[in-house]
Amino acid sequence: MNIWIITTGSSDVQLTTNDLWHDWYYDGSPVKRNCKNLEFKPTQVIEDNEETYRIAPRVLGKVYEAQPEEVWQYLEFPLLRQFSTQLQDKKITKIYILVTDQTEKYNEEREDIRCPYWQDTCELQPIFERYFKEQEEFRDVKLIPIYLSPEKNKPGLDDWNSVLEIVRTAFSEEIKVEPDTVYVSHQAGTPAISSAVQFMSLARFGKKVKFLVSNEYEKKPLDPIDSSEYLKGIKFEQAKELLRNHDYAGVKLLVNDYLDSETKILLDAAILWNFAKFDEFAQTLVQHSDGALVKKISDRTKKENWWWTAYEEGYLAVVRLDQKNTVEAMFHSFRAVEGLIREWAVWKYEPQIKKSNPKQPRTLYFHDENINMSTQLQHWFERFYHKEHSNVGLFGEPLFELLKASHSPGKWHNNSDIKTVAKITKEERNSIFHQLRGLQEPELFAAWDTDNPKDWEKRVLSCLNFISGEKFDLSTECLLEKTSLMSEVHNKLKNEIDL
């Protein structure tokens, strides 16, 4: 079963002459009175001897209704004739023709010749029926009108959002079949109607759709366009929006089949990054053919750069805030700092750090072996010493205090950012993560003793720099983005997706 869906507009039915208009539409005639006595006149788009004439569809429909036989012989169907030629051997079983009727929406406005009411095509329905009856190929095909009729207090048929819902409802209520092929001619009507029909046809029938395209000034039909190119275009537009929101898994779901192998590597890496799998993220990227990118990844992830994942985690927090996910923004920002302290401890005190508790095999412990501890460090160890295990567990307060004890008092006390996190943010984090409720942005910023996104991000970066000893710039815009490998991957993806 094959079906044909048609949109209609002022170009679909035209007059081959202007000479008889005053015989059909004159002062005092019932038709003109029915058209508010407005001075409708056929016009040519290009003034030459071969150009047909156009008139408001509703007016033409009323003129035809009054004297069908005389008017019929002067009617021309430039688009429909070409589409009919294209579909002569396609075994169409049903034709769904979309006509517009804004009677309910426009009342007093009809006094204006420019009112959209006059451009409605519902009055042309008898003409369309006769046209198809006189085409041998379509004589026995069932013609089903679908009326697009906005409500009185709703937007008209030039409103994109409103029309999409009208078309969606119409398709759902009127098109009950599951055809093999769906031919769609969507050139006529408002741009909003055309786009809505394209979108809903693809959404409903997918790869079964073939779009008919034509030019009313051309004399030969054009080949139908397969839906694949339309689907591709729509999917890439959707993918751009998802990419702006860092939804890399969503991008892959939409357009993965259209991407080359190198772009797929970038996308797979981005998905891993979004799950905070930073090591796997880097391992995936080194498979890319861009030598400069691979070198940057390899240089950043060298063993001596034990700190690199924390900056990725920090930028992930910024992304989560952009996504309005404040709970995860809090989680990743604090995790970046606390996690980096843990990495720092492993780097600085490698001989003393062991996973020595079989009941907690993933927990790190500090042992006072093979080390000459300073007075500060000795005091720290004695303060948090676990008598049963003869060690200190590196989590929570002991971890922060180890960082403090390992620096000179002056260096620690002169850095307000790390002091704030150790004193305020750590406690706020514990409170927040032991409550089953949401988190507002002001609460997130307050937990870091800030009151806006920029200062929050700056504080996170400052803490990471203090712990790692790196000197990433604190004065630029997009602070953590500039420290992240992911920012370059994201920009490369933008270039590939933004076709």
C-alpha positions as CSV (number, residue, x, y, z in Angstrom):
1,M,0.0,0.0,0.0
2,N,1.3,3.4,-1.0
3,I,-0.1,6.7,0.1
4,W,0.3,10.4,-0.9
5,I,0.2,13.3,1.5
6,I,-0.4,16.7,0.0
7,T,-0.2,20.2,1.5
8,T,-2.1,22.9,-0.4
9,G,-1.7,26.6,-0.9
10,S,-2.4,29.5,-3.3
11,S,-0.1,28.0,-6.0
12,D,-2.0,24.8,-6.4
13,V,-4.9,26.1,-8.4
14,Q,-4.4,29.0,-10.8
15,L,-6.3,30.7,-13.6
16,T,-5.1,30.7,-17.2
17,T,-6.9,33.9,-17.9
18,N,-7.8,37.2,-16.4
19,D,-10.3,38.3,-19.0
20,L,-13.4,36.7,-17.4
21,W,-12.8,37.6,-13.8
22,H,-15.2,40.6,-13.9
23,D,-17.9,38.3,-15.3
24,W,-17.5,36.0,-12.3
25,Y,-16.7,38.5,-9.6
26,Y,-18.5,41.8,-10.0
27,D,-20.2,44.4,-7.8
28,G,-23.6,43.1,-6.6
29,S,-22.8,39.5,-7.3
30,P,-23.6,36.9,-4.6
31,V,-20.0,35.8,-4.6
32,K,-18.5,39.2,-4.1
33,R,-21.1,39.9,-1.3
34,N,-20.0,36.7,0.3
35,C,-16.4,37.9,0.1
36,K,-17.2,41.1,2.0
37,N,-17.2,43.1,-1.3
38,L,-13.4,43.1,-1.2
39,E,-11.6,44.0,-4.4
40,F,-9.9,40.7,-5.1
41,K,-8.2,40.6,-8.5
42,P,-6.1,37.8,-10.1
43,T,-2.4,38.8,-10.3
44,Q,0.7,37.4,-12.1
45,V,3.9,36.8,-10.4
46,I,5.8,37.6,-13.6
47,E,3.9,39.7,-16.1
48,D,4.2,37.9,-19.4
49,N,1.8,36.2,-21.8
50,E,2.5,32.7,-20.5
51,E,2.2,33.3,-16.7
52,T,-0.9,32.1,-15.0
53,Y,-2.9,34.2,-12.6
54,R,-3.3,33.7,-8.8
55,I,-6.1,34.7,-6.6
56,A,-6.9,34.1,-2.9
57,P,-7.9,30.3,-2.7
58,R,-11.0,30.9,-0.7
59,V,-12.3,33.4,-3.2
60,L,-11.5,31.1,-6.1
61,G,-13.3,28.3,-4.4
62,K,-16.5,30.4,-4.1
63,V,-16.3,31.6,-7.7
64,Y,-16.0,28.0,-8.8
65,E,-18.9,26.9,-6.6
66,A,-21.1,29.6,-8.3
67,Q,-20.3,28.5,-11.9
68,P,-18.2,25.3,-11.9
69,E,-18.3,24.4,-15.6
70,E,-17.3,27.8,-16.9
71,V,-14.5,28.3,-14.4
72,W,-13.2,24.7,-14.6
73,Q,-11.9,25.1,-18.2
74,Y,-9.6,28.0,-17.1
75,L,-8.0,26.3,-14.1
76,E,-4.4,25.1,-14.1
77,F,-2.6,22.9,-11.5
78,P,1.1,23.5,-12.0
79,L,2.4,21.6,-8.9
80,L,-0.2,18.8,-8.8
81,R,0.2,18.0,-12.5
82,Q,4.0,17.4,-12.0
83,F,3.4,15.4,-8.9
84,S,0.8,13.3,-10.6
85,T,3.2,12.6,-13.4
86,Q,5.8,11.5,-10.9
87,L,3.4,9.1,-9.3
88,Q,1.6,7.6,-12.3
89,D,3.0,4.1,-11.8
90,K,3.4,4.1,-8.0
91,K,0.1,2.4,-7.3
92,I,-1.3,5.0,-4.8
93,T,-4.2,3.7,-2.8
94,K,-5.0,6.7,-0.7
95,I,-4.4,10.4,-1.0
96,Y,-4.5,12.6,2.1
97,I,-4.9,16.3,1.2
98,L,-4.3,18.9,3.8
99,V,-6.6,21.9,3.5
100,T,-6.7,24.9,5.8
101,D,-9.8,26.5,7.4
102,Q,-9.3,29.4,9.8
103,T,-13.0,30.3,10.0
104,E,-13.1,29.9,13.8
105,K,-10.0,32.0,14.4
106,Y,-10.7,35.0,12.1
107,N,-14.1,36.8,12.2
108,E,-13.9,40.6,12.2
109,E,-10.5,40.4,10.6
110,R,-12.1,39.2,7.4
111,E,-12.9,42.8,6.4
112,D,-9.2,43.1,5.5
113,I,-8.1,41.7,2.2
114,R,-4.8,40.7,3.7
115,C,-6.4,38.5,6.4
116,P,-5.0,34.9,6.3
117,Y,-8.6,33.7,6.3
118,W,-8.8,34.4,2.5
119,Q,-5.8,32.2,1.9
120,D,-7.5,29.1,3.3
121,T,-7.7,26.2,0.8
122,C,-10.8,24.5,2.2
123,E,-13.0,26.1,-0.5
124,L,-10.8,24.4,-3.1
125,Q,-11.7,20.9,-1.9
126,P,-14.4,20.3,-4.7
127,I,-11.8,21.4,-7.2
128,F,-9.2,19.0,-5.9
129,E,-11.8,16.2,-5.9
130,R,-12.7,16.9,-9.5
131,Y,-9.0,17.1,-10.5
132,F,-8.2,13.6,-9.3
133,K,-11.4,12.2,-10.7
134,E,-10.3,13.3,-14.1
135,Q,-6.9,11.7,-13.8
136,E,-7.1,8.2,-15.0
137,E,-4.4,7.0,-12.6
138,F,-6.2,8.4,-9.6
139,R,-9.8,8.0,-10.5
140,D,-10.5,5.2,-8.1
141,V,-8.1,6.4,-5.4
142,K,-9.7,7.4,-2.1
143,L,-9.2,11.1,-1.5
144,I,-9.3,12.0,2.3
145,P,-9.3,15.6,3.3
146,I,-7.5,16.6,6.5
147,Y,-8.6,20.0,7.8
148,L,-6.0,22.2,9.6
149,S,-8.2,24.4,11.8
150,P,-6.7,26.5,14.6
151,E,-9.0,27.4,17.5
152,K,-10.2,31.0,18.0
153,N,-7.8,32.0,20.8
154,K,-4.8,30.0,19.5
155,P,-2.0,31.0,17.1
156,G,-2.7,30.8,13.4
157,L,-1.2,28.5,10.8
158,D,2.0,30.6,10.5
159,D,3.0,29.7,14.1
160,W,5.5,26.9,14.1
161,N,4.8,25.3,17.5
162,S,1.1,25.5,17.2
163,V,1.0,24.1,13.7
164,L,3.2,21.2,14.6
165,E,0.7,20.1,17.3
166,I,-2.2,20.6,14.8
167,V,-0.5,18.4,12.2
168,R,0.5,15.8,14.8
169,T,-3.1,15.5,16.0
170,A,-4.4,15.4,12.4
171,F,-2.0,12.6,11.4
172,S,-2.8,10.6,14.5
173,E,-6.6,10.9,13.9
174,E,-6.8,10.6,10.2
175,I,-4.0,8.4,8.9
176,K,-4.7,5.0,10.3
177,V,-2.8,2.9,7.7
178,E,0.7,1.5,7.8
179,P,1.8,1.9,4.1
180,D,4.8,0.6,2.3
181,T,5.8,3.9,0.9
182,V,4.6,7.4,1.8
183,Y,5.0,10.1,-0.9
184,V,4.9,13.6,0.5
185,S,4.5,16.9,-1.4
186,H,5.0,19.6,1.1
187,Q,5.9,22.7,-0.9
188,A,2.5,24.4,-0.7
189,G,1.0,26.1,2.4
190,T,2.8,28.2,5.0
191,P,6.4,27.5,5.9
192,A,5.2,26.3,9.3
193,I,2.8,23.8,7.7
194,S,5.5,22.6,5.3
195,S,8.0,22.0,8.1
196,A,5.4,20.3,10.3
197,V,4.4,17.9,7.6
198,Q,8.0,17.1,6.9
199,F,8.8,16.5,10.5
200,M,5.6,14.4,11.3
201,S,6.0,12.4,8.1
202,L,9.5,11.4,9.1
203,A,8.6,10.9,12.8
204,R,5.6,8.6,11.8
205,F,6.9,6.8,8.8
206,G,10.7,7.2,8.9
207,K,12.5,5.6,5.9
208,K,9.3,4.9,4.1
209,V,9.0,8.5,3.2
210,K,9.8,9.9,-0.2
211,F,9.5,13.7,-0.8
212,L,8.1,15.1,-4.0
213,V,9.8,18.3,-5.2
214,S,8.9,20.5,-8.1
215,N,9.0,24.0,-9.5
216,E,5.8,25.4,-10.9
217,Y,7.8,27.1,-13.6
218,E,9.6,23.9,-14.8
219,K,7.9,21.7,-17.4
220,K,9.4,18.4,-16.4
221,P,9.0,16.5,-13.1
222,L,11.9,16.0,-10.7
223,D,12.8,12.7,-9.1
224,P,11.5,12.1,-5.6
225,I,13.9,12.7,-2.8
226,D,14.5,9.8,-0.5
227,S,13.8,10.5,3.2
228,S,17.4,9.7,4.2
229,E,18.7,13.1,3.4
230,Y,15.8,14.8,5.2
231,L,16.3,12.5,8.2
232,K,20.0,13.2,8.2
233,G,19.4,16.9,8.2
234,I,16.8,16.7,11.0
235,K,19.0,14.4,13.1
236,F,22.0,16.7,12.8
237,E,19.9,19.7,13.8
238,Q,18.8,17.7,16.9
239,A,22.3,16.6,17.5
240,K,23.6,20.2,17.5
241,E,21.2,21.0,20.4
242,L,22.2,17.9,22.3
243,L,25.9,18.7,21.8
244,R,25.3,22.2,23.2
245,N,24.0,20.4,26.3
246,H,27.0,18.0,26.3
247,D,24.7,15.0,25.8
248,Y,27.2,12.9,23.9
249,A,25.3,9.7,24.2
250,G,22.2,11.3,22.7
251,V,24.3,12.6,19.8
252,K,25.7,9.1,19.1
253,L,22.2,7.7,19.2
254,L,21.1,10.2,16.5
255,V,23.9,10.5,14.1
256,N,26.5,7.8,14.7
257,D,25.7,6.1,11.4
258,Y,26.6,9.2,9.5
259,L,30.0,9.8,11.2
260,D,33.4,8.8,10.0
261,S,35.6,6.6,12.2
262,E,37.7,9.5,13.6
263,T,34.6,11.4,14.7
264,K,33.2,8.2,16.3
265,I,36.4,8.0,18.3
266,L,35.9,11.6,19.6
267,L,32.3,10.8,20.4
268,D,33.1,7.6,22.2
269,A,35.7,9.4,24.2
270,A,33.3,12.2,25.1
271,I,30.8,9.6,26.4
272,L,33.4,8.1,28.7
273,W,34.4,11.6,29.9
274,N,30.7,12.3,30.7
275,F,30.8,9.2,33.0
276,A,34.0,10.5,34.6
277,K,36.0,7.5,33.1
278,F,38.9,9.8,32.4
279,D,41.6,7.1,31.9
280,E,39.4,5.3,29.4
281,F,38.7,8.7,27.8
282,A,42.4,9.3,27.2
283,Q,43.0,5.7,26.0
284,T,40.3,6.1,23.4
285,L,41.6,9.4,22.2
286,V,45.1,8.2,21.4
287,Q,43.6,6.0,18.7
288,H,42.7,9.2,16.8
289,S,44.7,10.1,13.6
290,D,45.3,13.7,14.7
291,G,48.9,13.6,15.7
292,A,48.7,16.9,17.6
293,L,45.8,15.8,19.6
294,V,47.4,12.4,20.4
295,K,50.6,14.2,21.5
296,K,48.6,16.5,23.8
297,I,46.8,13.6,25.3
298,S,50.0,11.6,25.8
299,D,51.9,14.5,27.3
300,R,49.1,15.4,29.7
301,T,48.6,11.8,30.9
302,K,52.2,11.0,31.7
303,K,52.8,9.5,35.1
304,E,54.3,12.7,36.5
305,N,51.1,14.5,35.7
306,W,49.2,12.5,38.4
307,W,46.9,15.5,38.8
308,W,45.3,15.7,35.3
309,T,42.1,13.8,36.0
310,A,41.1,16.3,38.7
311,Y,41.0,19.2,36.3
312,E,38.7,17.1,34.0
313,E,36.5,16.4,37.0
314,G,36.4,20.1,37.8
315,Y,35.3,20.9,34.3
316,L,32.7,18.2,34.5
317,A,31.3,20.0,37.5
318,V,31.0,23.2,35.3
319,V,29.2,21.3,32.6
320,R,26.8,19.9,35.2
321,L,26.0,23.4,36.4
322,D,25.4,24.5,32.8
323,Q,22.9,21.5,32.6
324,K,21.2,22.9,35.7
325,N,22.2,19.7,37.6
326,T,23.3,21.4,40.8
327,V,23.6,18.2,42.9
328,E,26.1,16.7,40.4
329,A,27.9,20.0,40.1
330,M,28.4,19.9,43.9
331,F,29.5,16.3,43.7
332,H,32.0,16.6,40.9
333,S,33.5,19.9,42.2
334,F,34.1,18.6,45.7
335,R,35.2,15.2,44.3
336,A,37.8,17.0,42.1
337,V,39.4,18.6,45.1
338,E,39.1,15.7,47.6
339,G,40.1,13.2,44.9
340,L,43.1,15.2,43.9
341,I,44.3,15.3,47.6
342,R,44.1,11.5,47.5
343,E,46.2,11.4,44.3
344,W,48.6,13.9,45.8
345,A,49.0,11.7,49.0
346,V,49.8,8.7,46.8
347,W,52.3,10.7,44.8
348,K,54.0,12.3,47.8
349,Y,53.9,9.4,50.3
350,E,54.0,6.4,48.0
351,P,56.1,4.2,50.3
352,Q,53.8,4.9,53.2
353,I,50.5,4.4,51.4
354,K,48.9,0.9,51.4
355,K,45.6,-0.8,51.0
356,S,46.1,-2.7,54.2
357,N,42.6,-3.3,55.4
358,P,41.1,-6.5,53.8
359,K,37.6,-5.4,55.0
360,Q,38.0,-2.2,53.0
361,P,40.2,-3.2,50.1
362,R,39.8,0.1,48.2
363,T,40.7,2.4,51.1
364,L,44.1,3.9,51.4
365,Y,46.0,4.0,54.7
366,F,49.1,5.9,55.8
367,H,51.7,3.9,57.7
368,D,54.6,5.5,59.6
369,E,57.2,3.3,57.9
370,N,60.4,4.4,56.2
371,I,59.8,8.1,56.9
372,N,61.2,10.9,59.0
373,M,58.1,12.9,59.9
374,S,58.1,16.5,60.7
375,T,56.6,17.7,64.0
376,Q,53.4,18.7,62.1
377,L,53.1,15.4,60.3
378,Q,53.9,13.5,63.5
379,H,51.2,15.4,65.3
380,W,48.8,14.6,62.5
381,F,49.6,10.9,62.6
382,E,49.1,10.7,66.4
383,R,45.8,12.6,66.2
384,F,44.2,10.3,63.7
385,Y,46.1,7.1,64.5
386,H,44.0,3.9,64.5
387,K,45.3,1.7,67.3
388,E,43.9,-1.6,65.9
389,H,45.4,-1.2,62.5
390,S,48.4,1.1,63.3
391,N,47.7,3.5,60.5
392,V,45.5,6.4,59.4
393,G,42.7,6.1,56.9
394,L,43.0,8.6,54.1
395,F,39.5,9.9,53.7
396,G,37.4,12.7,55.1
397,E,39.1,15.0,57.6
398,P,42.4,13.1,58.0
399,L,43.0,13.5,54.3
400,F,42.5,17.3,54.4
401,E,44.6,17.5,57.5
402,L,47.4,15.5,55.9
403,L,47.5,18.1,53.1
404,K,47.6,20.9,55.8
405,A,50.3,19.2,57.8
406,S,52.5,18.6,54.7
407,H,52.7,22.3,53.9
408,S,54.3,25.1,55.8
409,P,51.8,27.0,58.0
410,G,52.4,30.2,56.1
411,K,51.6,28.6,52.7
412,W,48.4,27.0,54.0
413,H,47.1,30.0,55.9
414,N,47.8,32.4,53.1
415,N,45.5,30.5,50.7
416,S,41.9,31.4,51.5
417,D,40.5,29.0,48.9
418,I,41.9,25.7,50.3
419,K,41.2,26.9,53.9
420,T,37.6,27.5,52.9
421,V,37.1,24.1,51.4
422,A,38.7,22.3,54.4
423,K,36.7,24.3,56.9
424,I,33.4,25.1,55.2
425,T,32.9,23.1,52.0
426,K,33.8,19.8,53.5
427,E,31.1,20.1,56.2
428,E,28.5,21.4,53.7
429,R,29.2,18.6,51.4
430,N,28.6,16.1,54.2
431,S,25.3,17.8,55.1
432,I,24.1,18.0,51.5
433,F,24.9,14.4,50.6
434,H,23.0,13.1,53.7
435,Q,19.8,14.7,52.6
436,L,17.2,13.5,50.1
437,R,16.4,16.8,48.5
438,G,17.4,19.0,45.6
439,L,20.0,21.7,45.7
440,Q,19.5,25.3,44.5
441,E,22.3,27.2,42.8
442,P,22.7,29.7,45.7
443,E,23.1,26.7,48.1
444,L,25.9,25.3,45.8
445,F,27.7,28.6,45.7
446,A,27.3,29.1,49.5
447,A,28.8,25.7,50.2
448,W,32.0,27.1,48.6
449,D,31.5,30.4,50.4
450,T,30.8,32.2,47.0
451,D,27.7,33.7,45.5
452,N,28.1,33.3,41.7
453,P,29.3,30.8,39.1
454,K,32.5,32.6,38.2
455,D,33.8,32.8,41.8
456,W,32.8,29.2,42.5
457,E,34.7,28.0,39.5
458,K,37.7,30.2,40.4
459,R,37.7,28.7,43.9
460,V,37.7,25.2,42.6
461,L,40.5,25.8,40.2
462,S,42.5,27.6,42.9
463,C,42.3,24.6,45.2
464,L,43.3,22.3,42.4
465,N,46.3,24.5,41.6
466,F,47.3,24.5,45.3
467,I,47.2,20.8,45.6
468,S,48.9,19.9,42.3
469,G,51.4,22.8,42.3
470,E,50.3,23.7,38.8
471,K,49.7,27.3,37.8
472,F,46.6,27.3,35.5
473,D,45.4,30.9,34.9
474,L,42.8,32.2,37.4
475,S,42.2,35.4,35.5
476,T,40.7,34.2,32.2
477,E,37.1,33.3,31.3
478,C,36.0,29.7,31.2
479,L,38.6,28.8,33.8
480,L,38.2,25.0,34.1
481,E,37.3,24.6,30.5
482,K,40.7,25.9,29.5
483,T,42.4,23.3,31.7
484,S,40.5,20.4,30.3
485,L,41.3,18.0,27.4
486,M,37.6,17.6,26.9
487,S,37.2,21.2,25.7
488,E,39.3,20.4,22.6
489,V,37.4,17.2,21.9
490,H,34.1,19.1,22.3
491,N,35.2,21.7,19.8
492,K,36.2,19.1,17.3
493,L,32.8,17.4,17.6
494,K,31.1,20.8,17.0
495,N,33.0,21.2,13.8
496,E,32.0,17.7,12.6
497,I,28.3,17.9,13.7
498,D,27.7,21.5,12.6
499,L,27.3,20.5,8.9
